Amino acid sequence: MRKYLLTTLLIVITGAWTLQAQTYGQLLGQDDEVNTITTAVPFLLISPDSRSGAMGDVGVASSPDAHSQHWNAAKYPFIDDEMGVSISYSPWLPELVNDIDLSYVSAYYKLDKMQTISMSLRYFSLGEITFTNRVGESMGQFKPNEFAVDAAYSRLFSDNWSGAVVLRYINSNLTSGQYVNGAETQVGQSIAADVAVYHQSEVDLGERDGTFAFGANISNIGAKISYSETLERDFIPINMRIGAALTTELDNYNKISIMADFNKLLVPTPPVYRVDSNGAYKIAKGEDPNRSVVAGMLGSFSDAPGGFEEELREITAGVGLEYWYDNQFALRGGYFYEHETKGNRKYFTMGVGFKYNVLGLDFSYLIPVEQRNPMENTLRFTLRFNFESFQNQQNN
């Protein structure tokens, strides 16, 4: 199924990972450093909004906003407004294809000063493909797509700490029931959860006051996913994100924030295989990746074939800077880094934001370090709507 293989390839590229771990050098027992981790439904890790997308994909400890659901739902109790909605859209991999896009809607509502509920919908469209058989005859057209819908409850623990739990349903429809190697494919489905905490406190920065924030979020803790009853089940992208942010007001009109995030996938690292005398592949370094979800999460800190050095390479980092003038206009920039043996995503980001009465509008632009990158010229657009400001205007 040539088109099915193409679709699978696009899914992998969407997560911006470059190669499956078992390279020829590894299969022969050679020391090949490229050992990229791949999972199913990598669209869950794509930054959906323009604000974080302009700051190096950083957001676990940034100031709370309507699209905190993806980054850290525990930020919601610290948000000032009672209710808000955010809508984001991004054409994806524009240098590769022109009909893949990601849409994201999130909303929150504060039940009281202590509790907030929120929800979001993420929809990833992979355009249109044509299925063919082995001799090239058309077997119909299909528009593969994936989506995730989730709901969260967040609560203040104290004046400075909060926590959140998110429940998520994941649906991945890539093949429309086509047969692959004699087996009928099916829609991949899974249930997952996020667990997050957030801390925010005032700090003394000499002549100026500041705010320090810390956030941590383990996302997509859930069951493996499969597209056929006869195929092995694949891990979904269970991810641990931690980060910090520091904000200071330069004067009554100018405010600046600097922040950083660190990520690590909590799934097995592919081992290095060696061919034995009987022609069979045996694990030479690392551990068997066919493990339970819990075993995979716990073992992800120590299962890399290259030891501790390779474990460190699996950590991605992002740094971001945000400047606000009079809480009406924002300038943003950032940088994202991933080791060349683990995907080699390296890019700068930039963007602007505007806020006027009840509406907010954000744009972001991605600039890869290397030219001719599929992620080159990636744009994101976000529209924010503040219901509390709207109600205040109506009352006035």
MARLO-907572 format. One record per residue (C-alpha): residue number from 1; residue in three letters; x, z, y. Coordinates in pm, 1 decimal, decimal comma. Layout:
MARLO-907572
 num residu     east       up    north
 NUM    ALA        X        Z        Y
...
//
This chain:
MARLO-907572
 num residu     east       up    north
   1    MET      0,0      0,0      0,0
   2    ARG    216,4   -132,7    278,4
   3    LYS    -11,7    -18,0    558,5
   4    TYR    -47,4    326,7    410,2
   5    LEU    329,7    363,4    408,8
   6    LEU    342,3    246,8    770,7
   7    THR     84,4    507,8    867,0
   8    THR    281,4    780,6    695,7
   9    LEU    592,7    668,3    880,5
  10    LEU    414,4    688,0   1213,6
  11    ILE    296,0   1039,5   1134,6
  12    VAL    652,7   1149,4   1073,6
  13    ILE    775,6    982,6   1392,0
  14    THR    496,2   1150,5   1586,4
  15    GLY    653,2   1486,7   1510,1
  16    ALA    979,2   1331,1   1637,6
  17    TRP   1167,4   1398,3   1318,7
  18    THR   1395,8   1116,6   1214,9
  19    LEU   1475,5   1120,0    843,8
  20    GLN   1360,4   1278,7    523,7
  21    ALA   1620,9   1530,2    408,0
  22    GLN   1719,2   1374,1     78,3
  23    THR   1962,9   1110,8    203,3
  24    TYR   2175,9    908,6    -32,6
  25    GLY   2474,0   1130,1     40,0
  26    GLN   2280,5   1440,1    -59,2
  27    LEU   2152,9   1283,9   -379,9
  28    LEU   2513,7   1211,5   -474,1
  29    GLY   2618,8   1565,8   -393,5
  30    GLN   2807,9   1470,5    -79,8
  31    ASP   2810,3   1675,6    239,2
  32    ASP   2563,4   1489,2    456,7
  33    GLU   2469,9   1696,1    758,5
  34    VAL   2139,1   1520,6    831,9
  35    ASN   1875,2   1748,2    679,7
  36    THR   1557,2   1715,9    881,6
  37    ILE   1256,2   1929,4    793,0
  38    THR    929,8   1737,3    764,0
  39    THR    574,2   1865,3    720,2
  40    ALA    222,6   1729,8    707,0
  41    VAL      8,6   1709,3   1025,7
  42    PRO    301,4   1735,7   1273,8
  43    PHE     56,9   1648,2   1554,4
  44    LEU    -16,0   2023,1   1569,7
  45    LEU    323,1   2075,9   1736,0
  46    ILE    291,3   1809,5   2006,7
  47    SER    271,2   1962,5   2353,8
  48    PRO    -83,0   1875,3   2460,3
  49    ASP    -83,4   1960,1   2832,6
  50    SER    102,6   1827,2   3134,8
  51    ARG    217,1   2159,2   3277,8
  52    SER    424,7   2265,3   2977,1
  53    GLY    505,4   1902,0   2904,4
  54    ALA    678,9   1888,7   3243,3
  55    MET    883,0   2204,2   3174,4
  56    GLY   1069,2   2111,2   2856,7
  57    ASP    774,8   2194,5   2627,5
  58    VAL    792,4   2561,0   2730,5
  59    GLY    483,0   2780,6   2744,9
  60    VAL    477,8   3090,2   2523,9
  61    ALA    561,1   3321,5   2817,8
  62    SER    460,3   3114,2   3120,1
  63    SER    182,9   3241,7   3344,8
  64    PRO   -160,4   3213,8   3176,6
  65    ASP   -378,9   2910,5   3234,4
  66    ALA   -669,1   2730,4   3068,4
  67    HIS   -450,5   2561,6   2806,3
  68    SER   -276,9   2879,6   2687,2
  69    GLN   -456,5   2837,1   2353,8
  70    HIS   -182,3   2611,2   2217,8
  71    TRP    113,1   2815,6   2342,9
  72    ASN      0,3   3176,4   2326,5
  73    ALA   -365,1   3281,8   2330,7
  74    ALA   -257,9   3640,2   2403,1
  75    LYS   -196,5   3535,2   2765,7
  76    TYR   -568,2   3496,3   2839,2
  77    PRO   -647,2   3864,5   2918,3
  78    PHE   -397,0   3845,4   3206,8
  79    ILE   -559,4   3543,1   3367,6
  80    ASP   -726,6   3604,3   3705,0
  81    ASP  -1028,4   3376,2   3675,3
  82    GLU  -1326,5   3465,9   3459,6
  83    MET  -1373,8   3121,3   3306,1
  84    GLY  -1193,6   2787,2   3296,5
  85    VAL  -1169,6   2450,4   3120,2
  86    SER   -878,3   2210,0   3075,5
  87    ILE   -880,1   1846,5   2957,0
  88    SER   -555,9   1665,4   2869,4
  89    TYR   -471,9   1313,7   2757,1
  90    SER   -147,4   1145,3   2655,5
  91    PRO    -67,2    797,5   2518,8
  92    TRP    181,2    871,4   2239,4
  93    LEU    494,6    674,7   2146,1
  94    PRO    421,6    407,5   2409,2
  95    GLU    749,3    227,0   2338,6
  96    LEU    654,7    185,0   1972,8
  97    VAL    280,7    109,9   1972,7
  98    ASN      6,4     91,9   2234,5
  99    ASP   -293,7    245,3   2058,1
 100    ILE   -184,3    598,8   1958,6
 101    ASP   -301,1    883,6   2180,6
 102    LEU   -359,9   1258,1   2187,5
 103    SER   -658,0   1426,9   2354,3
 104    TYR   -694,6   1801,4   2405,3
 105    VAL   -973,9   2020,5   2542,8
 106    SER   -947,5   2397,2   2584,1
 107    ALA  -1170,1   2660,6   2742,8
 108    TYR  -1179,0   3038,4   2784,1
 109    TYR  -1423,3   3307,7   2895,2
 110    LYS  -1342,0   3669,3   2978,6
 111    LEU  -1594,2   3903,2   2818,0
 112    ASP  -1464,1   4189,0   3032,6
 113    LYS  -1132,8   4314,1   3170,9
 114    MET  -1003,4   4380,1   2820,9
 115    GLN  -1132,5   4092,9   2605,4
 116    THR  -1129,6   3713,4   2618,5
 117    ILE  -1259,8   3444,9   2385,4
 118    SER  -1131,5   3088,2   2386,2
 119    MET  -1145,8   2765,0   2192,3
 120    SER   -984,4   2423,2   2181,6
 121    LEU  -1017,0   2080,7   2024,0
 122    ARG   -719,2   1853,9   1954,9
 123    TYR   -779,1   1490,2   1853,1
 124    PHE   -501,1   1254,5   1750,0
 125    SER   -582,8    885,5   1709,6
 126    LEU   -340,6    652,3   1530,2
 127    GLY   -501,7    329,5   1642,8
 128    GLU   -623,3     65,3   1400,6
 129    ILE   -457,1    -53,3   1078,7
 130    THR   -539,8   -314,9    816,3
 131    PHE   -514,0   -221,8    448,5
 132    THR   -378,9   -489,4    212,8
 133    ASN   -319,1   -506,2   -159,7
 134    ARG      9,1   -598,9   -327,6
 135    VAL    -41,1   -969,4   -272,0
 136    GLY   -125,0   -928,0     95,6
 137    GLU   -501,6   -968,2     75,5
 138    SER   -696,4   -769,6    332,6
 139    MET   -885,7   -467,4    204,3
 140    GLY  -1045,9   -373,0    533,6
 141    GLN   -958,4   -208,3    860,8
 142    PHE   -950,1    159,2    942,1
 143    LYS   -875,1    388,4   1235,0
 144    PRO   -678,7    687,6   1099,0
 145    ASN   -719,1   1007,7   1292,5
 146    GLU   -649,8   1379,6   1278,8
 147    PHE   -809,7   1669,4   1459,7
 148    ALA   -796,4   2046,9   1478,8
 149    VAL  -1056,9   2282,1   1621,1
 150    ASP   -989,9   2650,2   1675,8
 151    ALA  -1129,3   2967,8   1827,9
 152    ALA   -943,5   3277,1   1945,3
 153    TYR  -1002,0   3637,4   2036,6
 154    SER   -750,7   3811,0   2265,0
 155    ARG   -740,6   4166,6   2392,6
 156    LEU   -536,8   4392,7   2617,7
 157    PHE   -354,7   4672,7   2433,9
 158    SER   -228,1   4837,1   2754,0
 159    ASP   -156,9   4746,9   3115,0
 160    ASN    136,5   4534,3   3001,4
 161    TRP     69,2   4422,4   2643,1
 162    SER   -191,4   4199,3   2479,9
 163    GLY   -248,3   4029,3   2145,4
 164    ALA   -451,9   3745,1   2000,2
 165    VAL   -569,5   3595,3   1672,8
 166    VAL   -659,9   3226,8   1641,2
 167    LEU   -849,3   3064,6   1353,3
 168    ARG   -805,7   2688,9   1306,1
 169    TYR   -962,8   2411,4   1097,9
 170    ILE   -742,9   2104,8   1037,9
 171    ASN   -869,3   1762,0    929,7
 172    SER   -637,1   1467,7    858,4
 173    ASN   -799,8   1135,8    761,8
 174    LEU   -525,5    875,9    713,3
 175    THR   -641,0    643,0    436,8
 176    SER  -1022,6    623,0    425,8
 177    GLY  -1029,5    684,8     49,5
 178    GLN   -796,9    397,9    -45,7
 179    TYR   -624,0    403,5   -385,3
 180    VAL   -247,4    462,0   -398,5
 181    ASN    -68,5    422,5   -733,5
 182    GLY   -404,6    436,9   -908,5
 183    ALA   -513,8    761,5   -741,6
 184    GLU   -791,8    783,4   -487,1
 185    THR   -682,5    934,8   -158,9
 186    GLN   -887,8   1191,2     28,1
 187    VAL   -912,6   1362,7    363,5
 188    GLY   -649,7   1633,0    401,4
 189    GLN   -797,5   1965,5    507,7
 190    SER   -661,8   2312,6    573,7
 191    ILE   -746,9   2645,1    736,1
 192    ALA   -480,9   2819,1    944,6
 193    ALA   -431,0   3107,9   1185,9
 194    ASP   -209,8   3206,7   1479,1
 195    VAL    -91,3   3559,0   1557,8
 196    ALA     42,4   3615,9   1909,9
 197    VAL    155,5   3888,9   2150,9
 198    TYR    230,8   3881,4   2522,4
 199    HIS    394,8   4124,1   2766,1
 200    GLN    387,4   4112,8   3145,5
 201    SER    534,4   4364,4   3391,0
 202    GLU    655,8   4392,9   3748,5
 203    VAL   1033,7   4404,8   3806,9
 204    ASP   1255,3   4480,8   4105,7
 205    LEU   1475,6   4187,1   4208,0
 206    GLY   1649,1   4350,5   4500,3
 207    GLU   1482,2   4243,6   4821,1
 208    ARG   1205,8   4064,9   4631,5
 209    ASP    952,2   4162,9   4370,3
 210    GLY    921,6   3969,8   4049,3
 211    THR    728,1   3944,0   3726,8
 212    PHE    887,9   3939,1   3383,8
 213    ALA    696,3   3806,3   3083,7
 214    PHE    768,8   3787,8   2713,3
 215    GLY    566,6   3603,2   2448,9
 216    ALA    574,9   3544,9   2074,4
 217    ASN    345,9   3331,2   1861,0
 218    ILE    348,0   3243,2   1491,0
 219    SER    115,6   2945,3   1462,6
 220    ASN    -43,8   2743,1   1183,0
 221    ILE    -14,4   3008,5    914,0
 222    GLY   -223,3   2836,1    652,3
 223    ALA   -273,2   2659,8    322,9
 224    LYS    -80,5   2352,8    217,4
 225    ILE   -248,2   2016,3    253,0
 226    SER   -288,3   1723,2     10,7
 227    TYR   -425,3   1370,2     38,8
 228    SER   -493,0   1324,7   -333,8
 229    GLU   -579,4   1546,9   -627,9
 230    THR   -279,3   1408,9   -817,4
 231    LEU    -22,4   1454,1   -539,8
 232    GLU    175,4   1763,2   -451,0
 233    ARG     55,0   1969,5   -159,4
 234    ASP    264,9   1970,4    158,4
 235    PHE    333,6   2250,8    401,7
 236    ILE    167,5   2236,8    740,8
 237    PRO    398,0   2309,7   1040,1
 238    ILE    404,5   2690,5   1042,5
 239    ASN    603,3   2763,0   1357,2
 240    MET    751,5   3071,4   1520,8
 241    ARG    787,0   3053,2   1899,1
 242    ILE    937,8   3323,1   2120,6
 243    GLY   1027,7   3307,9   2486,7
 244    ALA   1055,2   3477,6   2824,1
 245    ALA    980,3   3395,2   3186,2
 246    LEU   1081,4   3536,3   3523,6
 247    THR    879,2   3471,0   3839,7
 248    THR    962,4   3568,8   4196,6
 249    GLU    789,7   3511,2   4529,6
 250    LEU   1040,4   3384,8   4784,0
 251    ASP    791,6   3450,0   5064,5
 252    ASN    415,7   3437,1   5121,7
 253    TYR    404,2   3063,6   5047,8
 254    ASN    682,3   2988,2   4801,1
 255    LYS    705,6   3101,8   4438,5
 256    ILE    946,8   3000,4   4163,7
 257    SER    954,1   3063,3   3787,2
 258    ILE   1220,9   3003,8   3525,3
 259    MET   1144,4   3025,3   3154,1
 260    ALA   1277,8   2947,2   2808,1
 261    ASP   1127,5   2901,9   2459,9
 262    PHE   1287,4   2904,0   2114,9
 263    ASN   1117,9   2761,4   1803,8
 264    LYS   1179,0   2768,6   1430,5
 265    LEU    970,5   2611,9   1155,0
 266    LEU    882,4   2869,5    889,4
 267    VAL    878,3   2620,6    602,5
 268    PRO   1139,1   2546,0    332,6
 269    THR   1452,3   2352,9    422,1
 270    PRO   1508,8   2059,4    181,8
 271    PRO   1793,9   2134,0    -60,2
 272    VAL   2092,5   1916,3   -148,2
 273    TYR   2051,8   1737,8   -481,1
 274    ARG   2321,4   1631,6   -727,7
 275    VAL   2292,3   1379,4  -1011,1
 276    ASP   2384,3   1536,4  -1347,3
 277    SER   2532,1   1360,7  -1652,2
 278    ASN   2183,7   1264,7  -1773,7
 279    GLY   2091,9   1094,7  -1448,9
 280    ALA   1853,9   1371,2  -1343,6
 281    TYR   1850,1   1525,0   -995,8
 282    LYS   1943,2   1892,4   -982,4
 283    ILE   1957,4   2127,2   -683,2
 284    ALA   2323,2   2173,0   -588,6
 285    LYS   2272,3   2375,1   -268,4
 286    GLY   1970,1   2545,4   -121,6
 287    GLU   1648,2   2651,5   -287,6
 288    ASP   1353,0   2483,1   -457,4
 289    PRO   1107,8   2379,1   -181,1
 290    ASN    808,1   2402,9   -414,4
 291    ARG    706,8   2754,4   -314,9
 292    SER    397,3   2937,8   -200,6
 293    VAL    317,5   2961,5    168,7
 294    VAL    430,8   3323,8    195,9
 295    ALA    749,3   3260,6     -3,6
 296    GLY    820,3   2955,3    207,3
 297    MET    782,8   3151,7    532,0
 298    LEU   1000,8   3440,7    420,7
 299    GLY   1262,1   3216,0    261,1
 300    SER   1284,5   2985,1    563,8
 301    PHE   1540,2   3218,9    723,6
 302    SER   1791,2   3190,5    439,7
 303    ASP   1728,9   2875,2    233,2
 304    ALA   1929,7   2614,7    427,0
 305    PRO   2196,8   2446,9    208,3
 306    GLY   2449,6   2486,0    489,0
 307    GLY   2398,7   2860,1    517,3
 308    PHE   2366,0   3054,8    841,1
 309    GLU   2514,8   2776,3   1051,8
 310    GLU   2243,3   2534,7    940,0
 311    GLU   1975,1   2798,1    996,2
 312    LEU   2084,4   2820,6   1358,9
 313    ARG   2062,7   2442,4   1387,9
 314    GLU   1696,4   2460,5   1294,7
 315    ILE   1616,4   2646,1   1617,3
 316    THR   1495,5   2421,1   1899,2
 317    ALA   1517,5   2533,1   2261,0
 318    GLY   1345,4   2443,3   2583,9
 319    VAL   1403,0   2558,0   2941,5
 320    GLY   1168,6   2502,2   3232,9
 321    LEU   1146,5   2553,2   3607,1
 322    GLU    827,8   2567,2   3815,8
 323    TYR    793,1   2583,9   4194,3
 324    TRP    463,2   2650,5   4372,3
 325    TYR    389,9   2609,0   4740,6
 326    ASP     93,5   2813,5   4863,0
 327    ASN    -52,4   2797,1   4508,9
 328    GLN   -163,8   2443,5   4595,4
 329    PHE    127,3   2216,0   4501,7
 330    ALA    374,9   2248,5   4213,8
 331    LEU    701,6   2080,4   4118,1
 332    ARG    824,2   2117,5   3759,3
 333    GLY   1123,5   2021,2   3549,8
 334    GLY   1276,8   2104,3   3213,6
 335    TYR   1494,9   2014,2   2919,5
 336    PHE   1432,1   2021,1   2543,6
 337    TYR   1707,8   2037,3   2281,2
 338    GLU   1708,7   1981,1   1906,1
 339    HIS   2026,0   1953,0   1696,4
 340    GLU   2116,0   1598,6   1592,3
 341    THR   2103,2   1691,0   1222,4
 342    LYS   1750,3   1833,0   1256,1
 343    GLY   1570,7   1555,6   1441,8
 344    ASN   1787,9   1489,6   1747,2
 345    ARG   1512,7   1526,1   2008,2
 346    LYS   1686,6   1566,5   2342,1
 347    TYR   1501,3   1489,6   2661,5
 348    PHE   1441,9   1587,7   3022,1
 349    THR   1093,5   1636,6   3160,5
 350    MET    946,8   1641,6   3508,9
 351    GLY    607,0   1662,5   3668,6
 352    VAL    384,2   1770,6   3954,6
 353    GLY     65,6   1970,0   3989,7
 354    PHE   -208,7   1987,8   4251,1
 355    LYS   -481,5   2244,1   4302,4
 356    TYR   -773,6   2194,6   4537,1
 357    ASN  -1073,9   2426,8   4534,1
 358    VAL  -1226,4   2405,4   4186,6
 359    LEU  -1004,6   2126,3   4051,0
 360    GLY   -644,8   2110,9   3937,1
 361    LEU   -452,7   1799,8   3835,0
 362    ASP   -117,7   1785,0   3653,2
 363    PHE    114,8   1499,7   3555,7
 364    SER    429,2   1498,5   3342,9
 365    TYR    689,3   1241,1   3244,0
 366    LEU    943,0   1247,5   2959,9
 367    ILE   1294,7   1103,6   2990,5
 368    PRO   1493,6   1092,6   2662,0
 369    VAL   1870,2   1135,0   2674,5
 370    GLU   1917,4    822,0   2463,5
 371    GLN   1771,3    485,6   2559,7
 372    ARG   1526,2    290,9   2342,4
 373    ASN   1368,8    610,8   2214,2
 374    PRO   1006,2    593,5   2085,9
 375    MET    921,0    888,2   2313,5
 376    GLU   1049,3    711,3   2623,6
 377    ASN    803,4    684,3   2915,9
 378    THR    565,3    939,2   2765,4
 379    LEU    304,1   1044,1   3023,0
 380    ARG     57,5   1332,5   3009,4
 381    PHE   -244,2   1392,1   3230,8
 382    THR   -434,0   1721,0   3262,5
 383    LEU   -749,3   1806,3   3457,5
 384    ARG   -834,2   2173,1   3511,7
 385    PHE  -1171,4   2305,7   3626,4
 386    ASN  -1218,3   2658,3   3763,8
 387    PHE  -1578,5   2773,6   3727,3
 388    GLU  -1525,3   3094,4   3923,3
 389    SER  -1410,3   2902,4   4230,5
 390    PHE  -1712,4   2678,0   4191,5
 391    GLN  -1947,1   2978,7   4177,2
 392    ASN  -1781,8   3131,5   4483,3
 393    GLN  -1835,9   2809,6   4675,6
 394    GLN  -2200,3   2799,0   4570,1
 395    ASN  -2251,7   3158,7   4680,8
 396    ASN  -2095,6   3087,3   5016,9
//
